[in-house]
Structures are given as structure tokens and as C-alpha cells.
Amino acid sequence: MSKALSILGIAVAVVLLLVFGLDLAAGVPFRGASMTMDIAFVLSSALLGYLSWSALRECI
């Protein structure tokens, strides 16, 4: 179960990174409404991805 949750966390992190990274770079989904929030979400998704990857390494 913990392996599946770690993989799900990585998948969510990748999706969030793509969505807010695209908004930051091109203003595609949200028309660049708030650059501060885009940067915060990109950093948060990178942290979520790292923590999920670290937890997945411990499960294996």
C-alpha cells in the first residue's frame, strides 16, 4: 500500500509541476494570474516529488 501511495505522490507532483510550470512559462491554463503562486506551487510539487521518491526508495 505504501508503495502505491508513493507512486501516486510522484504522479501528482509531476502533474502539478507541468500545470504550474506551463502557467509560469507560457500562461496557458490560468493566464498567468499570479506568478508568486505559480512559483510556490512549482516548489511545493518539487518537494512532494522528492519526498515521495525518498519514501519509495525506503519501501523497496
PyMOL Python script that loads the backbone (N, CA, C, O; Angstrom):
from pymol import cmd

cmd.read_pdbstr("""\
ATOM      1  N   MET A   1       0.824  -1.203   0.000  1.00  0.00           N
ATOM      2  CA  MET A   1       0.000   0.000   0.000  1.00  0.00           C
ATOM      3  C   MET A   1       0.860   1.256   0.000  1.00  0.00           C
ATOM      4  O   MET A   1       0.550   2.216  -0.707  1.00  0.00           O
ATOM      5  N   SER A   2       1.918   1.264   0.769  1.00  0.00           N
ATOM      6  CA  SER A   2       2.761   2.462   0.839  1.00  0.00           C
ATOM      7  C   SER A   2       3.501   2.688  -0.474  1.00  0.00           C
ATOM      8  O   SER A   2       3.793   3.829  -0.832  1.00  0.00           O
ATOM      9  N   LYS A   3       3.809   1.600  -1.202  1.00  0.00           N
ATOM     10  CA  LYS A   3       4.467   1.747  -2.499  1.00  0.00           C
ATOM     11  C   LYS A   3       3.520   2.426  -3.490  1.00  0.00           C
ATOM     12  O   LYS A   3       3.938   3.283  -4.268  1.00  0.00           O
ATOM     13  N   ALA A   4       2.246   2.039  -3.458  1.00  0.00           N
ATOM     14  CA  ALA A   4       1.265   2.638  -4.359  1.00  0.00           C
ATOM     15  C   ALA A   4       1.048   4.115  -4.036  1.00  0.00           C
ATOM     16  O   ALA A   4       0.905   4.936  -4.942  1.00  0.00           O
ATOM     17  N   LEU A   5       1.023   4.449  -2.763  1.00  0.00           N
ATOM     18  CA  LEU A   5       0.850   5.844  -2.373  1.00  0.00           C
ATOM     19  C   LEU A   5       2.069   6.689  -2.744  1.00  0.00           C
ATOM     20  O   LEU A   5       1.931   7.863  -3.089  1.00  0.00           O
ATOM     21  N   SER A   6       3.245   6.102  -2.675  1.00  0.00           N
ATOM     22  CA  SER A   6       4.450   6.826  -3.088  1.00  0.00           C
ATOM     23  C   SER A   6       4.434   7.104  -4.589  1.00  0.00           C
ATOM     24  O   SER A   6       4.778   8.202  -5.027  1.00  0.00           O
ATOM     25  N   ILE A   7       4.037   6.111  -5.367  1.00  0.00           N
ATOM     26  CA  ILE A   7       3.943   6.294  -6.817  1.00  0.00           C
ATOM     27  C   ILE A   7       2.868   7.314  -7.154  1.00  0.00           C
ATOM     28  O   ILE A   7       3.050   8.128  -8.059  1.00  0.00           O
ATOM     29  N   LEU A   8       1.753   7.281  -6.441  1.00  0.00           N
ATOM     30  CA  LEU A   8       0.693   8.265  -6.655  1.00  0.00           C
ATOM     31  C   LEU A   8       1.178   9.668  -6.305  1.00  0.00           C
ATOM     32  O   LEU A   8       0.846  10.627  -7.003  1.00  0.00           O
ATOM     33  N   GLY A   9       1.947   9.798  -5.253  1.00  0.00           N
ATOM     34  CA  GLY A   9       2.511  11.091  -4.884  1.00  0.00           C
ATOM     35  C   GLY A   9       3.438  11.630  -5.957  1.00  0.00           C
ATOM     36  O   GLY A   9       3.425  12.828  -6.241  1.00  0.00           O
ATOM     37  N   ILE A  10       4.240  10.763  -6.556  1.00  0.00           N
ATOM     38  CA  ILE A  10       5.119  11.184  -7.645  1.00  0.00           C
ATOM     39  C   ILE A  10       4.299  11.625  -8.848  1.00  0.00           C
ATOM     40  O   ILE A  10       4.619  12.630  -9.483  1.00  0.00           O
ATOM     41  N   ALA A  11       3.242  10.880  -9.165  1.00  0.00           N
ATOM     42  CA  ALA A  11       2.395  11.235 -10.306  1.00  0.00           C
ATOM     43  C   ALA A  11       1.708  12.585 -10.094  1.00  0.00           C
ATOM     44  O   ALA A  11       1.633  13.397 -11.017  1.00  0.00           O
ATOM     45  N   VAL A  12       1.214  12.821  -8.896  1.00  0.00           N
ATOM     46  CA  VAL A  12       0.571  14.100  -8.585  1.00  0.00           C
ATOM     47  C   VAL A  12       1.582  15.240  -8.673  1.00  0.00           C
ATOM     48  O   VAL A  12       1.271  16.320  -9.174  1.00  0.00           O
ATOM     49  N   ALA A  13       2.785  14.989  -8.186  1.00  0.00           N
ATOM     50  CA  ALA A  13       3.833  16.012  -8.243  1.00  0.00           C
ATOM     51  C   ALA A  13       4.180  16.367  -9.682  1.00  0.00           C
ATOM     52  O   ALA A  13       4.385  17.540  -9.996  1.00  0.00           O
ATOM     53  N   VAL A  14       4.249  15.372 -10.558  1.00  0.00           N
ATOM     54  CA  VAL A  14       4.564  15.627 -11.964  1.00  0.00           C
ATOM     55  C   VAL A  14       3.453  16.431 -12.632  1.00  0.00           C
ATOM     56  O   VAL A  14       3.725  17.365 -13.386  1.00  0.00           O
ATOM     57  N   VAL A  15       2.208  16.067 -12.356  1.00  0.00           N
ATOM     58  CA  VAL A  15       1.080  16.804 -12.952  1.00  0.00           C
ATOM     59  C   VAL A  15       1.074  18.251 -12.468  1.00  0.00           C
ATOM     60  O   VAL A  15       0.904  19.168 -13.272  1.00  0.00           O
ATOM     61  N   LEU A  16       1.254  18.465 -11.176  1.00  0.00           N
ATOM     62  CA  LEU A  16       1.282  19.831 -10.646  1.00  0.00           C
ATOM     63  C   LEU A  16       2.457  20.629 -11.208  1.00  0.00           C
ATOM     64  O   LEU A  16       2.321  21.813 -11.518  1.00  0.00           O
ATOM     65  N   LEU A  17       3.593  19.983 -11.336  1.00  0.00           N
ATOM     66  CA  LEU A  17       4.761  20.658 -11.897  1.00  0.00           C
ATOM     67  C   LEU A  17       4.520  21.064 -13.343  1.00  0.00           C
ATOM     68  O   LEU A  17       4.904  22.159 -13.754  1.00  0.00           O
ATOM     69  N   LEU A  18       3.886  20.191 -14.117  1.00  0.00           N
ATOM     70  CA  LEU A  18       3.584  20.530 -15.510  1.00  0.00           C
ATOM     71  C   LEU A  18       2.569  21.670 -15.620  1.00  0.00           C
ATOM     72  O   LEU A  18       2.760  22.607 -16.396  1.00  0.00           O
ATOM     73  N   VAL A  19       1.503  21.586 -14.849  1.00  0.00           N
ATOM     74  CA  VAL A  19       0.451  22.604 -14.941  1.00  0.00           C
ATOM     75  C   VAL A  19       0.968  23.973 -14.526  1.00  0.00           C
ATOM     76  O   VAL A  19       0.786  24.949 -15.253  1.00  0.00           O
ATOM     77  N   PHE A  20       1.604  24.056 -13.374  1.00  0.00           N
ATOM     78  CA  PHE A  20       2.046  25.363 -12.895  1.00  0.00           C
ATOM     79  C   PHE A  20       3.336  25.823 -13.557  1.00  0.00           C
ATOM     80  O   PHE A  20       3.595  27.023 -13.641  1.00  0.00           O
ATOM     81  N   GLY A  21       4.145  24.886 -14.027  1.00  0.00           N
ATOM     82  CA  GLY A  21       5.315  25.274 -14.811  1.00  0.00           C
ATOM     83  C   GLY A  21       4.914  25.872 -16.149  1.00  0.00           C
ATOM     84  O   GLY A  21       5.509  26.849 -16.603  1.00  0.00           O
ATOM     85  N   LEU A  22       3.898  25.281 -16.783  1.00  0.00           N
ATOM     86  CA  LEU A  22       3.383  25.847 -18.036  1.00  0.00           C
ATOM     87  C   LEU A  22       2.738  27.203 -17.810  1.00  0.00           C
ATOM     88  O   LEU A  22       2.891  28.111 -18.627  1.00  0.00           O
ATOM     89  N   ASP A  23       2.029  27.340 -16.719  1.00  0.00           N
ATOM     90  CA  ASP A  23       1.418  28.641 -16.427  1.00  0.00           C
ATOM     91  C   ASP A  23       2.486  29.695 -16.171  1.00  0.00           C
ATOM     92  O   ASP A  23       2.339  30.847 -16.578  1.00  0.00           O
ATOM     93  N   LEU A  24       3.545  29.305 -15.506  1.00  0.00           N
ATOM     94  CA  LEU A  24       4.634  30.235 -15.233  1.00  0.00           C
ATOM     95  C   LEU A  24       5.370  30.611 -16.524  1.00  0.00           C
ATOM     96  O   LEU A  24       5.734  31.772 -16.714  1.00  0.00           O
ATOM     97  N   ALA A  25       5.589  29.641 -17.405  1.00  0.00           N
ATOM     98  CA  ALA A  25       6.364  29.882 -18.621  1.00  0.00           C
ATOM     99  C   ALA A  25       5.531  30.523 -19.733  1.00  0.00           C
ATOM    100  O   ALA A  25       5.981  31.461 -20.391  1.00  0.00           O
ATOM    101  N   ALA A  26       4.306  30.008 -19.940  1.00  0.00           N
ATOM    102  CA  ALA A  26       3.525  30.450 -21.096  1.00  0.00           C
ATOM    103  C   ALA A  26       2.169  31.048 -20.732  1.00  0.00           C
ATOM    104  O   ALA A  26       1.502  31.624 -21.592  1.00  0.00           O
ATOM    105  N   GLY A  27       1.755  30.921 -19.492  1.00  0.00           N
ATOM    106  CA  GLY A  27       0.459  31.459 -19.094  1.00  0.00           C
ATOM    107  C   GLY A  27      -0.708  30.697 -19.675  1.00  0.00           C
ATOM    108  O   GLY A  27      -1.766  31.274 -19.925  1.00  0.00           O
ATOM    109  N   VAL A  28      -0.527  29.392 -19.896  1.00  0.00           N
ATOM    110  CA  VAL A  28      -1.535  28.616 -20.606  1.00  0.00           C
ATOM    111  C   VAL A  28      -2.788  28.325 -19.783  1.00  0.00           C
ATOM    112  O   VAL A  28      -3.847  28.823 -20.163  1.00  0.00           O
ATOM    113  N   PRO A  29      -2.760  27.559 -18.687  1.00  0.00           N
ATOM    114  CA  PRO A  29      -4.038  27.199 -18.064  1.00  0.00           C
ATOM    115  C   PRO A  29      -4.733  28.361 -17.350  1.00  0.00           C
ATOM    116  O   PRO A  29      -5.950  28.512 -17.459  1.00  0.00           O
ATOM    117  N   PHE A  30      -3.980  29.171 -16.631  1.00  0.00           N
ATOM    118  CA  PHE A  30      -4.597  30.202 -15.792  1.00  0.00           C
ATOM    119  C   PHE A  30      -4.279  31.621 -16.251  1.00  0.00           C
ATOM    120  O   PHE A  30      -4.551  32.581 -15.530  1.00  0.00           O
ATOM    121  N   ARG A  31      -3.720  31.757 -17.419  1.00  0.00           N
ATOM    122  CA  ARG A  31      -3.343  33.057 -17.999  1.00  0.00           C
ATOM    123  C   ARG A  31      -2.389  33.846 -17.105  1.00  0.00           C
ATOM    124  O   ARG A  31      -2.421  35.077 -17.086  1.00  0.00           O
ATOM    125  N   GLY A  32      -1.542  33.132 -16.367  1.00  0.00           N
ATOM    126  CA  GLY A  32      -0.532  33.783 -15.538  1.00  0.00           C
ATOM    127  C   GLY A  32      -1.115  34.687 -14.478  1.00  0.00           C
ATOM    128  O   GLY A  32      -0.626  35.801 -14.289  1.00  0.00           O
ATOM    129  N   ALA A  33      -2.145  34.243 -13.780  1.00  0.00           N
ATOM    130  CA  ALA A  33      -2.852  35.073 -12.807  1.00  0.00           C
ATOM    131  C   ALA A  33      -1.932  35.564 -11.682  1.00  0.00           C
ATOM    132  O   ALA A  33      -1.985  36.736 -11.310  1.00  0.00           O
ATOM    133  N   SER A  34      -1.095  34.682 -11.141  1.00  0.00           N
ATOM    134  CA  SER A  34      -0.228  35.076 -10.039  1.00  0.00           C
ATOM    135  C   SER A  34       1.108  34.347 -10.154  1.00  0.00           C
ATOM    136  O   SER A  34       1.181  33.130  -9.984  1.00  0.00           O
ATOM    137  N   MET A  35       2.143  35.095 -10.441  1.00  0.00           N
ATOM    138  CA  MET A  35       3.466  34.497 -10.578  1.00  0.00           C
ATOM    139  C   MET A  35       3.958  33.951  -9.239  1.00  0.00           C
ATOM    140  O   MET A  35       4.637  32.925  -9.202  1.00  0.00           O
ATOM    141  N   THR A  36       3.626  34.621  -8.149  1.00  0.00           N
ATOM    142  CA  THR A  36       4.038  34.164  -6.822  1.00  0.00           C
ATOM    143  C   THR A  36       3.445  32.795  -6.498  1.00  0.00           C
ATOM    144  O   THR A  36       4.141  31.919  -5.985  1.00  0.00           O
ATOM    145  N   MET A  37       2.174  32.615  -6.795  1.00  0.00           N
ATOM    146  CA  MET A  37       1.530  31.331  -6.540  1.00  0.00           C
ATOM    147  C   MET A  37       2.080  30.245  -7.453  1.00  0.00           C
ATOM    148  O   MET A  37       2.235  29.100  -7.030  1.00  0.00           O
ATOM    149  N   ASP A  38       2.378  30.593  -8.705  1.00  0.00           N
ATOM    150  CA  ASP A  38       2.976  29.614  -9.617  1.00  0.00           C
ATOM    151  C   ASP A  38       4.309  29.117  -9.078  1.00  0.00           C
ATOM    152  O   ASP A  38       4.571  27.914  -9.080  1.00  0.00           O
ATOM    153  N   ILE A  39       5.143  30.026  -8.620  1.00  0.00           N
ATOM    154  CA  ILE A  39       6.448  29.648  -8.084  1.00  0.00           C
ATOM    155  C   ILE A  39       6.278  28.805  -6.824  1.00  0.00           C
ATOM    156  O   ILE A  39       6.993  27.821  -6.636  1.00  0.00           O
ATOM    157  N   ALA A  40       5.340  29.184  -5.964  1.00  0.00           N
ATOM    158  CA  ALA A  40       5.100  28.423  -4.739  1.00  0.00           C
ATOM    159  C   ALA A  40       4.627  27.005  -5.053  1.00  0.00           C
ATOM    160  O   ALA A  40       5.065  26.052  -4.409  1.00  0.00           O
ATOM    161  N   PHE A  41       3.737  26.857  -6.035  1.00  0.00           N
ATOM    162  CA  PHE A  41       3.243  25.529  -6.393  1.00  0.00           C
ATOM    163  C   PHE A  41       4.317  24.694  -7.085  1.00  0.00           C
ATOM    164  O   PHE A  41       4.368  23.481  -6.881  1.00  0.00           O
ATOM    165  N   VAL A  42       5.168  25.304  -7.889  1.00  0.00           N
ATOM    166  CA  VAL A  42       6.266  24.566  -8.520  1.00  0.00           C
ATOM    167  C   VAL A  42       7.228  24.054  -7.455  1.00  0.00           C
ATOM    168  O   VAL A  42       7.647  22.898  -7.504  1.00  0.00           O
ATOM    169  N   LEU A  43       7.582  24.902  -6.495  1.00  0.00           N
ATOM    170  CA  LEU A  43       8.464  24.465  -5.409  1.00  0.00           C
ATOM    171  C   LEU A  43       7.814  23.386  -4.542  1.00  0.00           C
ATOM    172  O   LEU A  43       8.474  22.435  -4.125  1.00  0.00           O
ATOM    173  N   SER A  44       6.521  23.542  -4.278  1.00  0.00           N
ATOM    174  CA  SER A  44       5.808  22.550  -3.469  1.00  0.00           C
ATOM    175  C   SER A  44       5.717  21.207  -4.189  1.00  0.00           C
ATOM    176  O   SER A  44       5.862  20.155  -3.566  1.00  0.00           O
ATOM    177  N   SER A  45       5.480  21.240  -5.487  1.00  0.00           N
ATOM    178  CA  SER A  45       5.393  19.980  -6.230  1.00  0.00           C
ATOM    179  C   SER A  45       6.766  19.316  -6.324  1.00  0.00           C
ATOM    180  O   SER A  45       6.855  18.089  -6.304  1.00  0.00           O
ATOM    181  N   ALA A  46       7.827  20.100  -6.425  1.00  0.00           N
ATOM    182  CA  ALA A  46       9.173  19.520  -6.418  1.00  0.00           C
ATOM    183  C   ALA A  46       9.463  18.868  -5.068  1.00  0.00           C
ATOM    184  O   ALA A  46      10.055  17.790  -5.017  1.00  0.00           O
ATOM    185  N   LEU A  47       9.055  19.503  -3.991  1.00  0.00           N
ATOM    186  CA  LEU A  47       9.244  18.928  -2.661  1.00  0.00           C
ATOM    187  C   LEU A  47       8.411  17.654  -2.498  1.00  0.00           C
ATOM    188  O   LEU A  47       8.902  16.667  -1.950  1.00  0.00           O
ATOM    189  N   LEU A  48       7.169  17.661  -2.963  1.00  0.00           N
ATOM    190  CA  LEU A  48       6.329  16.466  -2.896  1.00  0.00           C
ATOM    191  C   LEU A  48       6.941  15.331  -3.694  1.00  0.00           C
ATOM    192  O   LEU A  48       6.946  14.186  -3.242  1.00  0.00           O
ATOM    193  N   GLY A  49       7.459  15.634  -4.879  1.00  0.00           N
ATOM    194  CA  GLY A  49       8.102  14.609  -5.688  1.00  0.00           C
ATOM    195  C   GLY A  49       9.314  14.017  -5.006  1.00  0.00           C
ATOM    196  O   GLY A  49       9.506  12.801  -5.024  1.00  0.00           O
ATOM    197  N   TYR A  50      10.138  14.867  -4.401  1.00  0.00           N
ATOM    198  CA  TYR A  50      11.320  14.376  -3.694  1.00  0.00           C
ATOM    199  C   TYR A  50      10.933  13.507  -2.495  1.00  0.00           C
ATOM    200  O   TYR A  50      11.507  12.437  -2.292  1.00  0.00           O
ATOM    201  N   LEU A  51       9.973  13.962  -1.711  1.00  0.00           N
ATOM    202  CA  LEU A  51       9.566  13.189  -0.536  1.00  0.00           C
ATOM    203  C   LEU A  51       8.945  11.852  -0.928  1.00  0.00           C
ATOM    204  O   LEU A  51       9.179  10.840  -0.267  1.00  0.00           O
ATOM    205  N   SER A  52       8.158  11.846  -1.999  1.00  0.00           N
ATOM    206  CA  SER A  52       7.558  10.598  -2.468  1.00  0.00           C
ATOM    207  C   SER A  52       8.625   9.645  -2.994  1.00  0.00           C
ATOM    208  O   SER A  52       8.572   8.442  -2.740  1.00  0.00           O
ATOM    209  N   TRP A  53       9.593  10.190  -3.727  1.00  0.00           N
ATOM    210  CA  TRP A  53      10.674   9.359  -4.256  1.00  0.00           C
ATOM    211  C   TRP A  53      11.518   8.786  -3.118  1.00  0.00           C
ATOM    212  O   TRP A  53      11.932   7.628  -3.172  1.00  0.00           O
ATOM    213  N   SER A  54      11.768   9.583  -2.108  1.00  0.00           N
ATOM    214  CA  SER A  54      12.529   9.130  -0.961  1.00  0.00           C
ATOM    215  C   SER A  54      11.775   8.029  -0.206  1.00  0.00           C
ATOM    216  O   SER A  54      12.379   7.046   0.222  1.00  0.00           O
ATOM    217  N   ALA A  55      10.479   8.189  -0.044  1.00  0.00           N
ATOM    218  CA  ALA A  55       9.683   7.168   0.635  1.00  0.00           C
ATOM    219  C   ALA A  55       9.611   5.891  -0.200  1.00  0.00           C
ATOM    220  O   ALA A  55       9.601   4.789   0.349  1.00  0.00           O
ATOM    221  N   LEU A  56       9.561   6.035  -1.526  1.00  0.00           N
ATOM    222  CA  LEU A  56       9.527   4.866  -2.398  1.00  0.00           C
ATOM    223  C   LEU A  56      10.839   4.085  -2.316  1.00  0.00           C
ATOM    224  O   LEU A  56      10.831   2.854  -2.347  1.00  0.00           O
ATOM    225  N   ARG A  57      11.965   4.795  -2.212  1.00  0.00           N
ATOM    226  CA  ARG A  57      13.260   4.109  -2.081  1.00  0.00           C
ATOM    227  C   ARG A  57      13.333   3.312  -0.802  1.00  0.00           C
ATOM    228  O   ARG A  57      13.956   2.251  -0.775  1.00  0.00           O
ATOM    229  N   GLU A  58      12.708   3.798   0.273  1.00  0.00           N
ATOM    230  CA  GLU A  58      12.729   3.073   1.540  1.00  0.00           C
ATOM    231  C   GLU A  58      11.832   1.835   1.501  1.00  0.00           C
ATOM    232  O   GLU A  58      12.072   0.868   2.223  1.00  0.00           O
ATOM    233  N   CYS A  59      10.794   1.866   0.653  1.00  0.00           N
ATOM    234  CA  CYS A  59       9.876   0.730   0.563  1.00  0.00           C
ATOM    235  C   CYS A  59      10.486  -0.431  -0.215  1.00  0.00           C
ATOM    236  O   CYS A  59      10.120  -1.588  -0.007  1.00  0.00           O
ATOM    237  N   ILE A  60      11.409  -0.117  -1.103  1.00  0.00           N
ATOM    238  CA  ILE A  60      11.956  -1.161  -1.981  1.00  0.00           C
ATOM    239  C   ILE A  60      13.042  -1.929  -1.312  1.00  0.00           C
ATOM    240  O   ILE A  60      13.610  -2.843  -1.910  1.00  0.00           O
TER     241      ILE A  60
END
""", "prot")
cmd.dss("prot")
cmd.show_as("cartoon", "prot")
cmd.util.cbc("prot")
cmd.orient("prot")
